[in-house]
Amino acid sequence: MEYYYQKFELAGAKLSDTDKDQFKKLNQLEASLDARFSDQLLAATKSGALVINDLNELQGLPKRTLDAAAQKAKADNLDGKWVIALRNTTQQPDLQFQSNRATRQKLFEASWNRQSIAWISVAAIRKSVPC
């Protein structure tokens, strides 16, 4: 019983009406900031890609991967190039096939750094928090 009482207290049950209004506003702010951050993180994740100009940089990749990269480049109006979409945070499936060390490094770094856009946005979000 004490557990549920404590949960009600933490949820603001014993606050004054003024404090309840402030608590409600803070909860709404938290919800909107959480949604905004999630949207920005998702956008950064989806937009991540590595653009390659020279086919020699893609040595070792299977034909199906090369074809997909060429199609993605064409869809992005980058004819004559290859676009490798970033999938996971650090482990890209294409890394295992890549025999060009410099391209493996570019792919890893692009994957590793793509979320920095979202984290930069976190700084802007934090500035909008009143406390």
N, C-alpha and C positions, 0 to 999 in steps of 0.2 A: 504494500500500500504506500509506503514511504517513497518507493521508486517513482510511482505515478505522481505523487504529490510534487516531488522534485522536478519531474518533467514539466508539470504545469507551471511551476515557479519559473523555470528556465525559459518557458515559452511566453512569460510576461504576465501571468495571472495575477500577481500581487502588485503590479505597477499601478501608478495613478493614471487617471484618464489622459493627462498630458503626456506622461511617459509612454503610455500605450500607443498614442498617436505617433510619437517619435519612433517607437519600436516598429510600428507598422510601416512607416516611411523607410526605415533602414532595411527592413525585410524586402520591400519592393525594390529598393535600390540594389540590394544584393542580387535579387533575381534578374533584374535587367542587366547588370554588369556580368553576371554569369553567362547569360544568353549571348551577350555581345562578345565576350571572350571566346566562347565556344564557336560562334560564327566566324570570328577572325582566325582562329586556329584551323578550322575546317577549310577556309579559303586559302590559307597558306599551304595546307597539306595538298589540296587539289591543284594548286597552281605550280607546284614544284615540278621542274623538268630540266634535263640537261640537253642543250642543243649542240650537236656535233656537225662540223663543217666538212670533215674529211673521212671518207669511208675507211681509210687505213687505221683510224683511231678506234674502230669497232671490231678489230680482228678478234676472232674467237667466238663471236656471238652467233647463235643459230640463225638460219635464214628467216625463220618465222619472226624472230625478234627484230631483225633488220627490216623486214617488210613492215612490221607494225610501227617501227620508229619512222620509216619513210612516210607511211600513211598519216601518222600523227603530225609530222612536219608539214605535209601537204595540207592537212586540215587547218593548221595554224598559219598558212600562207608562207611557209618557209621552204619553197621548192629547192631541191638539190641539197637539202640538209636532212639530218636525222634527229628526231626528238625522242629521248628516253624519259618516259614519265617516272617520277619518283614514287615509290610505293610505300615502303616502311620508313621508319625514322633513320635507321643506320644500315640495316641489312637489305640490300637490293638484290633481287634474284639474278640480275644480269651480271653482278660482280663475279660470280663463280665461273662464268664463261669468258670473261674479258681477259685477253692476253696482253693488252697494252697497259702497262703499269700507270702511265700518266692519265689515261682515261679512267682507269679504276679509281685513282685518287680524286679526279674531278667529280666522278659519280658519287663517291663517298662524301666528299666535302659539300657537294650540292645538297645531298640528302641530309647531312648533319646540320647544315646551316639554314635550311629552309624555314624552320620554325622560328628563327630569330625575328622574322617579320611580326609574328604573333606576339613574341615576348616584348618587342619594342612597343606594341600596342598596349601591353599590360601597364607599362609606365604611364601612358596617357590615361588609361582607365583609373589607375591609382590616384591620379591628380584630381579626378572628379569625385572622389570619396571625401565626405565632409569631416571625418574624424581622423 
